[in-house]
Amino acid sequence: MGSVVEVRSPVDVAQLGARLGHADVVQFSEPLTEAEYRSVAALLVDHPMVPLRVYGFDDDLATLRFLRWFPHVRRFSVASLWRLTDLTPLD
């Protein structure tokens, strides 16, 4: 049985990597640093079936600009990302 892996800053890359093998979803609701986005994205490359989920009320996340760090993510959810108004970055 898998789990929800909540990512928060500061990201413990070793711990996150260990938890991804059993994850049903990796999610965050607050922006990360560019280095943290890169680290999370690099870990997800080895786990293509694990969805990335973003949720909450953060205006910066609602722009979806962080997706530039996740070009290899195959599964992505914005359920409950309340201020999302433009899906163009999904292109």
N, C-alpha and C positions, 0 to 999 in steps of 0.2 A: 504494500500500500504506500502511495506517495504522500507528498505533503506540499503545503504552500510555503515557499521560501520568500520571506519579506526582506528586502534589501534596504538598508538605511546607511547613511553616512555616519561615521567612517566605515567603509566596506572592508571586512576581513576576507581577503581573497582566498586564503587557504581554507577557511571555514565554509565559505560559499561554494568553493569547488568540491569539497567533501559532501555537501548537502545536495548538490545538483543530480547526483546519480539516482536519487530517490524522489526527485521533485515532480509534482504534477504541474506546477506553475511557479515562475519567478516573478515577483511583483514589487513595485515601489509606488509611493504616493507623494514623495518629495524629491526635488531635483538632487542629482548627484554631481560631483565634480567631473570635469572632462576625463581625468585619469580614472575615476571610478567607473564612468560609462564605458571607457575602453576596456577595463578589466572585466566587467560583467559581460560585455559583448564577446570578448575573447573566450571566456569560459563557456558561453552559450554555443559557440561554434562546434564544440565537441558534444553538444546535447541538442541537436536540431529538432527533436520532438517535444522539447519542453517549451511551452508558450511563455512569452513575455507579456505581462499585464501591467498597465499603468492606470491608476485611478485617483480620485480625490478632487480637490478644488484648486490646485496650484495653477496659476496663470501661465507660468513658464512651461510646465509639462503640457498644458493644453495646446501649445504651439506645435508640438510634436517635433521640434528641432532636434531633440536628443536622438531621434531615429537615425541620424547620419552615422552614429556610432554602431548601429545594429543592422548592417546591410545583409547579414546572413540569417537573420531571424525569419523562420518560416511561419510561425504562429504568433499572432499579436492581438491583444485585446485592449480596448479602451472603454470597456464597460464601466460606467460610473465615473468617467472623467468629465466632470460637470461643465467645465468652461470650454470644452472643445467645440470649435465652430467651423474648422476647415480641415478636410481630410487630404488635401493636396500633398502633404509630405509623405503620404503612403505610396505615392508614385515611385 
